[in-house]
Amino acid sequence: MTRDYPVLYRKTETSRTEPCPYCRKRHQHGVGDGHRVSHCVKLSKNDIGYILKTREEVK
């Protein structure tokens, strides 16, 4: 079974994200892209986390 995760973008690795699909707030994450578990809301079967992607190219 394949899951479709929401994608949450940020401009750079040190900037806040676009609004979260679960709480609509902007979050700060560490270095690196990939799957994140949301900690802003109580986990439920509908909260599967999201994929974090940085728009800026890493040099």
Sequence and secondary structure as in RCSB ss.txt:
>XXXX:A:sequence
MTRDYPVLYRKTETSRTEPCPYCRKRHQHGVGDGHRVSHCVKLSKNDIGYILKTREEVK
>XXXX:A:secstr
      EEEESSTTS BS  TTT       SS EEE   SS   TT   EEEEESS   
